[in-house]
Amino acid sequence: MEKWKGSRLWLLAGIPGAGKTTWIANHENFFANDYEVVSRDKIRFSLLEDGESYFSKEKKVWQEYVYEASYSLIRNTDTILDATHLNEASRGKILRALKEYLNGVEVNIIFFNVPLEVAIERNNKREGRAYVPEEAIRRMHSQMTLPTLEEGFSHIYIYEEENGKVKYQIIEKR
């Protein structure tokens, strides 16, 4: 990957269990610069108390997510946003929230297009609060749409798994 002369914002997108967080841990060499990961789940789990439902503090989770992302961008650090970002509306919401920090920032997305049943199987192996209710994953999957360059991305990486093999499709602005 060529060295970019500014910071980059990387949105990871996909349903729970698609492998976003695991992918980060296994692909540190993918990122050309130093980077910071802002994880919506990590924020969520730091705020939830025992017995509270997965989505019970979404407003506070969102506020902290935007704050941590903006702070990383202010420091001119490559920023990886680890959350579902399932469709144009949700991706647009975070990009609008960070708009004042994106001047000179290359905005990219890695879209995890994995089969629903694979994600559910992975989610079923999660323990405790990391487990997402299956009906929520199915609902999210039905809302998922492929990203487009018109949304403002410089590069779109589509990550797909099929029969145990991984492939990428890369779409970039010309």
PEVEN-V258181 format. One record per residue. N is the residue number from 1. PHI is phi in radians with two decimals (999 if undefined). PSI is psi in degrees with one decimal (999 if undefined). D_FIRST is the distance of its C-alpha to the first C-alpha in whole Angstrom. Layout:
n=N phi=PHI psi=PSI d_first=D_FIRST
n=N phi=PHI psi=PSI d_first=D_FIRST
This chain:
n=1 phi=999 psi=136.5 d_first=0
n=2 phi=-1.28 psi=152.3 d_first=4
n=3 phi=-1.35 psi=123.8 d_first=7
n=4 phi=-1.57 psi=141.3 d_first=9
n=5 phi=-1.54 psi=15.0 d_first=12
n=6 phi=-2.51 psi=-165.8 d_first=14
n=7 phi=-1.59 psi=163.7 d_first=14
n=8 phi=-2.15 psi=145.4 d_first=13
n=9 phi=-1.92 psi=128.5 d_first=15
n=10 phi=-2.06 psi=114.7 d_first=14
n=11 phi=-1.60 psi=129.5 d_first=17
n=12 phi=-1.71 psi=137.2 d_first=18
n=13 phi=-2.38 psi=135.8 d_first=21
n=14 phi=2.81 psi=162.7 d_first=23
n=15 phi=-1.23 psi=160.5 d_first=27
n=16 phi=-0.98 psi=136.4 d_first=28
n=17 phi=1.57 psi=-1.2 d_first=27
n=18 phi=-1.27 psi=-21.0 d_first=24
n=19 phi=1.88 psi=17.7 d_first=22
n=20 phi=-1.08 psi=-53.0 d_first=20
n=21 phi=-1.16 psi=-41.4 d_first=21
n=22 phi=-1.10 psi=-39.2 d_first=21
n=23 phi=-1.06 psi=-43.8 d_first=17
n=24 phi=-1.00 psi=-48.3 d_first=16
n=25 phi=-1.06 psi=-30.8 d_first=18
n=26 phi=-1.69 psi=-3.3 d_first=17
n=27 phi=-2.31 psi=37.6 d_first=13
n=28 phi=-1.00 psi=-31.9 d_first=13
n=29 phi=-1.27 psi=-8.6 d_first=10
n=30 phi=-1.18 psi=-32.1 d_first=8
n=31 phi=-1.59 psi=127.2 d_first=8
n=32 phi=-1.29 psi=-26.5 d_first=7
n=33 phi=-2.02 psi=174.4 d_first=10
n=34 phi=-1.09 psi=148.5 d_first=14
n=35 phi=-2.53 psi=162.8 d_first=15
n=36 phi=-2.23 psi=135.9 d_first=18
n=37 phi=-1.71 psi=128.0 d_first=19
n=38 phi=-1.95 psi=110.2 d_first=22
n=39 phi=-1.86 psi=121.3 d_first=24
n=40 phi=-1.14 psi=-37.6 d_first=27
n=41 phi=-1.16 psi=-41.8 d_first=28
n=42 phi=-1.05 psi=-42.5 d_first=28
n=43 phi=-1.10 psi=-46.9 d_first=30
n=44 phi=-0.98 psi=-48.1 d_first=32
n=45 phi=-1.23 psi=-24.7 d_first=33
n=46 phi=-1.29 psi=-22.0 d_first=34
n=47 phi=-1.69 psi=-28.2 d_first=36
n=48 phi=-1.29 psi=141.4 d_first=38
n=49 phi=-1.82 psi=160.8 d_first=41
n=50 phi=-0.89 psi=133.5 d_first=43
n=51 phi=1.57 psi=-12.4 d_first=44
n=52 phi=-1.41 psi=144.2 d_first=42
n=53 phi=-1.29 psi=157.4 d_first=41
n=54 phi=-0.88 psi=-42.1 d_first=37
n=55 phi=-1.78 psi=15.8 d_first=37
n=56 phi=-1.24 psi=-19.6 d_first=40
n=57 phi=-2.18 psi=38.9 d_first=38
n=58 phi=-1.04 psi=-37.2 d_first=35
n=59 phi=-1.09 psi=-46.7 d_first=36
n=60 phi=-1.17 psi=-39.4 d_first=36
n=61 phi=-1.04 psi=-46.4 d_first=33
n=62 phi=-1.06 psi=-46.4 d_first=31
n=63 phi=-1.04 psi=-44.8 d_first=32
n=64 phi=-1.20 psi=-37.1 d_first=31
n=65 phi=-1.06 psi=-48.5 d_first=27
n=66 phi=-1.13 psi=-42.1 d_first=27
n=67 phi=-1.05 psi=-49.7 d_first=29
n=68 phi=-1.13 psi=-38.7 d_first=26
n=69 phi=-1.14 psi=-44.7 d_first=23
n=70 phi=-1.14 psi=-39.0 d_first=25
n=71 phi=-1.10 psi=-41.1 d_first=25
n=72 phi=-1.12 psi=-43.4 d_first=22
n=73 phi=-1.17 psi=-37.0 d_first=20
n=74 phi=-1.03 psi=-37.2 d_first=23
n=75 phi=-1.40 psi=5.0 d_first=22
n=76 phi=1.07 psi=35.3 d_first=19
n=77 phi=-1.74 psi=140.6 d_first=17
n=78 phi=-1.03 psi=133.7 d_first=14
n=79 phi=-2.15 psi=126.4 d_first=16
n=80 phi=-1.89 psi=119.8 d_first=16
n=81 phi=-1.72 psi=107.9 d_first=19
n=82 phi=-1.69 psi=96.5 d_first=21
n=83 phi=-2.77 psi=-179.7 d_first=24
n=84 phi=-1.27 psi=-43.3 d_first=25
n=85 phi=0.69 psi=55.6 d_first=24
n=86 phi=-1.29 psi=-29.0 d_first=26
n=87 phi=-2.55 psi=176.0 d_first=27
n=88 phi=-1.01 psi=-38.2 d_first=26
n=89 phi=-1.11 psi=-46.7 d_first=29
n=90 phi=-1.24 psi=-36.2 d_first=28
n=91 phi=-1.19 psi=-40.3 d_first=24
n=92 phi=-1.11 psi=-36.0 d_first=26
n=93 phi=-1.08 psi=-46.1 d_first=28
n=94 phi=-1.25 psi=-38.4 d_first=25
n=95 phi=-1.15 psi=-37.6 d_first=24
n=96 phi=-1.16 psi=-40.3 d_first=27
n=97 phi=-1.12 psi=-29.2 d_first=28
n=98 phi=-1.78 psi=4.1 d_first=25
n=99 phi=-0.86 psi=-44.5 d_first=25
n=100 phi=-1.18 psi=-13.8 d_first=26
n=101 phi=-1.80 psi=1.5 d_first=23
n=102 phi=-1.73 psi=3.3 d_first=21
n=103 phi=-1.12 psi=120.8 d_first=21
n=104 phi=1.39 psi=8.6 d_first=18
n=105 phi=-1.79 psi=131.3 d_first=16
n=106 phi=-1.40 psi=126.1 d_first=13
n=107 phi=-1.86 psi=121.3 d_first=15
n=108 phi=-2.23 psi=163.3 d_first=13
n=109 phi=-2.43 psi=141.2 d_first=15
n=110 phi=-2.00 psi=114.7 d_first=15
n=111 phi=-1.79 psi=115.7 d_first=18
n=112 phi=-1.56 psi=100.1 d_first=20
n=113 phi=-1.76 psi=75.4 d_first=22
n=114 phi=-1.83 psi=153.4 d_first=24
n=115 phi=-1.04 psi=142.1 d_first=28
n=116 phi=-0.94 psi=-45.8 d_first=30
n=117 phi=-1.14 psi=-31.9 d_first=32
n=118 phi=-1.14 psi=-45.0 d_first=29
n=119 phi=-1.12 psi=-41.3 d_first=29
n=120 phi=-1.14 psi=-41.4 d_first=32
n=121 phi=-1.07 psi=-43.6 d_first=33
n=122 phi=-1.12 psi=-43.3 d_first=30
n=123 phi=-1.07 psi=-36.8 d_first=32
n=124 phi=-1.12 psi=-18.9 d_first=35
n=125 phi=-1.52 psi=-9.9 d_first=34
n=126 phi=-1.28 psi=151.6 d_first=33
n=127 phi=-2.06 psi=153.7 d_first=36
n=128 phi=1.10 psi=-138.8 d_first=38
n=129 phi=-1.24 psi=-15.0 d_first=36
n=130 phi=-1.26 psi=-18.9 d_first=33
n=131 phi=-1.20 psi=131.7 d_first=35
n=132 phi=-1.87 psi=132.2 d_first=34
n=133 phi=-0.95 psi=136.0 d_first=37
n=134 phi=-0.99 psi=-39.1 d_first=37
n=135 phi=-1.10 psi=-32.1 d_first=38
n=136 phi=-1.19 psi=-41.2 d_first=36
n=137 phi=-1.12 psi=-43.2 d_first=33
n=138 phi=-1.09 psi=-41.1 d_first=35
n=139 phi=-1.11 psi=-44.8 d_first=35
n=140 phi=-1.09 psi=-41.1 d_first=32
n=141 phi=-1.06 psi=-38.4 d_first=31
n=142 phi=-1.21 psi=-19.1 d_first=33
n=143 phi=-1.66 psi=-4.3 d_first=32
n=144 phi=-1.31 psi=134.2 d_first=28
n=145 phi=-2.33 psi=148.5 d_first=26
n=146 phi=-1.16 psi=141.0 d_first=23
n=147 phi=-1.27 psi=157.8 d_first=21
n=148 phi=-2.26 psi=158.4 d_first=21
n=149 phi=-1.11 psi=-27.9 d_first=19
n=150 phi=-1.10 psi=-18.4 d_first=23
n=151 phi=-1.32 psi=-9.7 d_first=22
n=152 phi=1.92 psi=11.0 d_first=20
n=153 phi=-1.47 psi=142.7 d_first=17
n=154 phi=-1.42 psi=-38.7 d_first=14
n=155 phi=-2.41 psi=139.7 d_first=12
n=156 phi=-2.09 psi=122.0 d_first=14
n=157 phi=-1.89 psi=119.6 d_first=13
n=158 phi=-1.80 psi=115.7 d_first=16
n=159 phi=-1.71 psi=123.9 d_first=17
n=160 phi=-2.28 psi=144.1 d_first=20
n=161 phi=-2.07 psi=132.0 d_first=22
n=162 phi=-2.59 psi=124.4 d_first=25
n=163 phi=0.91 psi=42.3 d_first=27
n=164 phi=1.34 psi=4.3 d_first=25
n=165 phi=-1.94 psi=148.6 d_first=22
n=166 phi=-1.96 psi=139.0 d_first=19
n=167 phi=-2.46 psi=155.0 d_first=17
n=168 phi=-2.10 psi=141.8 d_first=14
n=169 phi=-2.04 psi=131.5 d_first=15
n=170 phi=-2.02 psi=126.7 d_first=13
n=171 phi=-2.06 psi=129.2 d_first=14
n=172 phi=-2.42 psi=157.6 d_first=13
n=173 phi=-1.20 psi=143.5 d_first=15
n=174 phi=-1.77 psi=999 d_first=16
